[in-house]
């Protein structure tokens, strides 16, 4: 999982947070794949859990600031992700880095986040850009 220009939203704060999320998710996946200790994976999952909440909060503040019309739906997407992440985190804690857990990590973290950035977050960025012009 690497940052590329297709993920660029044009908001430097959000883009920098996305870059950090992508970097940390990559670290989790590598640690699982290489069967690193659960402690390393747990530390990274702890960071991700906190960082995602901070990032979503920042995004939601921007949406409110610029009266983003789809704020409520976007917030629900964030809440669903946090719930899925928490469930996955609990599964990792109970089962370890099994193939099932790693596959779900990939689906929940990588696929969801990439799609979310490329579709939903770009809508927000376009809305903000239109507001400031």
C-alpha positions in Angstrom: 0.0 0.0 0.0 1.6 3.2 -1.2 0.6 6.8 -1.6 0.0 7.9 -5.2 -1.5 10.9 -6.9 -4.9 9.2 -7.3 -5.3 9.7 -3.5 -4.5 13.4 -3.6 -7.4 15.6 -2.3 -5.7 19.0 -2.4 -6.1 19.6 1.3 -2.6 19.4 2.7 -3.7 18.5 6.3 -6.0 15.7 5.1 -3.5 14.5 2.5 -0.7 14.4 5.1 -2.9 12.4 7.4 -3.8 10.0 4.6 -0.1 9.5 3.9 0.6 8.7 7.5 -2.4 6.3 7.6 -1.2 4.5 4.5 2.3 4.2 5.9 1.1 2.8 9.2 -1.3 0.4 7.5 1.5 -0.9 5.4 3.5 -1.5 8.6 0.7 -3.5 10.1 0.4 -5.7 7.0 4.1 -6.2 6.7 4.3 -7.1 10.4 1.5 -9.6 10.0 2.9 -11.1 6.8 6.4 -11.5 8.4 4.9 -13.0 11.5 6.3 -10.3 13.7 5.4 -10.4 17.4 1.9 -9.6 18.4 3.3 -6.7 20.5 4.6 -4.9 17.3 1.3 -5.4 15.5 -0.6 -4.3 18.6 1.4 -1.1 18.9 0.7 -0.2 15.3 -3.0 -1.1 15.7 -3.1 1.1 18.8 -1.6 4.0 16.8 -4.0 3.4 13.9 -7.0 3.3 16.2 -6.2 6.6 17.8 -5.0 8.2 14.5 -8.1 7.2 12.6 -10.3 8.8 15.2 -8.2 12.0 15.1 -8.3 12.0 11.3 -12.0 11.5 11.0 -12.6 14.2 13.6 -10.5 16.6 11.5 -12.3 15.7 8.3 -15.7 16.2 10.0 -14.7 19.6 11.4 -13.8 20.7 7.8 -17.1 19.4 6.6 -19.0 21.4 9.1 -16.8 24.5 8.5 -17.6 24.4 4.8 -21.2 23.2 5.2 -20.6 19.9 3.3 -24.1 18.8 2.2 -23.4 15.0 2.7 -21.9 15.4 6.2 -24.3 13.1 8.0 -23.7 10.2 5.5 -19.9 10.7 5.6 -19.9 10.7 9.4 -21.8 7.4 9.3 -19.2 5.9 7.0 -16.5 6.9 9.5 -18.5 5.4 12.4 -18.9 2.1 10.5 -15.2 2.0 9.8 -14.4 2.6 13.5 -16.8 -0.2 14.4 -15.3 -2.6 11.8 -11.7 -1.7 12.9 -12.6 -2.3 16.6 -14.1 -5.7 15.7 -11.0 -6.6 13.7 -8.7 -5.4 16.5 -10.6 -7.6 19.0 -10.3 -10.5 16.5 -6.6 -10.0 16.2 -6.3 -9.9 20.0 -8.1 -13.2 20.4 -6.9 -15.1 17.2 -3.5 -13.6 16.4 -2.3 -13.0 12.9 -4.2 -15.8 11.2 -4.8 -15.8 7.4 -8.4 -14.8 8.1 -7.4 -11.9 10.3 -4.8 -10.7 7.8 -7.3 -11.0 4.9 -9.8 -8.9 6.9 -7.1 -6.4 7.8 -6.4 -6.0 4.1 -10.1 -5.6 3.2 -11.0 -3.3 6.0 -7.9 -1.2 6.2 -6.6 -1.1 2.6 -9.6 -1.5 0.4 -12.0 0.5 2.4 -9.6 3.4 3.0 -8.4 3.6 -0.6 -12.0 3.6 -1.9 -13.0 6.1 0.8 -10.2 8.5 -0.1 -10.7 8.2 -3.9 -14.4 8.7 -3.8 -15.8 10.2 -0.6 -12.9 12.4 0.5 -12.4 13.8 -3.0 -16.1 14.9 -2.9 -15.3 16.9 0.2 -12.2 18.4 -1.3 -14.1 19.4 -4.4 -16.8 21.0 -2.3 -14.3 22.9 -0.2 -12.4 24.1 -3.3 -15.7 25.4 -4.8 -16.4 27.2 -1.5 -13.1 29.0 -1.4 -13.0 30.1 -5.0 
